[in-house]
Amino acid sequence: MSGVAENVLVSDVRHVLVLPDRDAAEEAAEAIGDRFGLDEEPQLVRDALAGEDDAEDAQWLLVLTDPGERLDSKELDEFAGEWDGWREEP
């Protein structure tokens, strides 16, 4: 037997919620930790549309790391919908 360890299956599940503006994204980021008991803070990312420089025209992404795959997609869909957003399918 060689000294090389076997590859271990690692799950790097991420959920991306798309929100219409910065205010909605910040509110959702504050609320999601309480609602789902997240271990890590969600990451906020500005997603500028092609050719757009104005922050008002940008969508905001809320990126959630879910290593234990414990977050339910349907519940995340409903959560994002509360801010007129949606969950991006992987």
C-alpha positions as CSV (number, residue, x, y, z in Angstrom):
1,M,0.0,0.0,0.0
2,S,1.3,3.4,-0.9
3,G,1.5,6.4,1.4
4,V,-1.0,8.3,-0.7
5,A,-4.3,8.9,1.1
6,E,-7.6,8.1,-0.6
7,N,-9.5,11.0,-2.0
8,V,-12.3,12.0,0.4
9,L,-15.6,13.2,-1.1
10,V,-15.9,16.9,-0.2
11,S,-19.1,18.7,-0.6
12,D,-18.8,22.4,-1.5
13,V,-22.5,23.3,-1.8
14,R,-23.3,26.9,-2.4
15,H,-26.6,28.6,-2.8
16,V,-26.9,31.9,-4.6
17,L,-29.9,34.1,-4.0
18,V,-30.4,36.9,-6.5
19,L,-31.8,40.1,-5.0
20,P,-33.0,43.2,-6.9
21,D,-31.0,45.9,-5.0
22,R,-28.5,46.5,-2.3
23,D,-31.0,47.3,0.4
24,A,-32.9,44.1,-0.2
25,A,-29.6,42.1,-0.1
26,E,-28.4,43.7,3.1
27,E,-31.8,43.1,4.8
28,A,-31.9,39.5,3.6
29,A,-28.3,38.9,4.8
30,E,-29.2,40.1,8.3
31,A,-32.4,38.0,8.4
32,I,-31.1,34.7,6.9
33,G,-28.7,33.9,9.7
34,D,-31.5,34.0,12.2
35,R,-34.0,32.1,10.0
36,F,-31.6,29.3,9.0
37,G,-29.0,29.3,11.8
38,L,-26.1,29.7,9.5
39,D,-22.6,29.0,10.8
40,E,-21.0,31.5,8.4
41,E,-22.0,35.0,7.3
42,P,-23.4,35.0,3.8
43,Q,-21.3,36.8,1.2
44,L,-22.8,39.9,-0.6
45,V,-21.7,40.3,-4.2
46,R,-22.7,43.1,-6.6
47,D,-23.6,41.6,-10.0
48,A,-23.5,44.5,-12.5
49,L,-25.3,43.9,-15.7
50,A,-23.2,44.0,-18.9
51,G,-22.5,47.6,-19.7
52,E,-24.0,49.0,-16.6
53,D,-22.0,51.3,-14.3
54,D,-24.8,52.5,-12.1
55,A,-25.2,50.6,-8.8
56,E,-29.0,51.1,-9.1
57,D,-29.0,48.8,-12.2
58,A,-27.1,46.0,-10.4
59,Q,-28.5,42.9,-8.9
60,W,-27.0,41.7,-5.7
61,L,-26.1,38.1,-4.9
62,L,-26.2,36.5,-1.5
63,V,-23.9,33.6,-1.5
64,L,-24.4,30.9,1.2
65,T,-22.0,28.1,1.9
66,D,-23.8,24.9,2.9
67,P,-21.1,22.2,3.6
68,G,-23.6,20.0,5.4
69,E,-26.2,20.3,2.7
70,R,-28.8,21.1,5.3
71,L,-30.5,24.1,3.7
72,D,-33.7,23.3,1.8
73,S,-33.9,24.7,-1.7
74,K,-37.7,25.3,-1.5
75,E,-37.3,27.3,1.8
76,L,-34.5,29.4,0.2
77,D,-36.7,30.1,-2.8
78,E,-39.5,31.3,-0.5
79,F,-37.0,33.3,1.6
80,A,-35.6,35.1,-1.5
81,G,-39.1,35.8,-2.8
82,E,-39.8,37.8,0.3
83,W,-37.4,40.4,-1.1
84,D,-38.6,40.0,-4.8
85,G,-35.6,37.8,-5.5
86,W,-35.0,34.2,-6.4
87,R,-32.5,31.3,-5.8
88,E,-30.2,30.5,-8.8
89,E,-30.2,26.9,-9.8
90,P,-26.6,25.4,-9.8
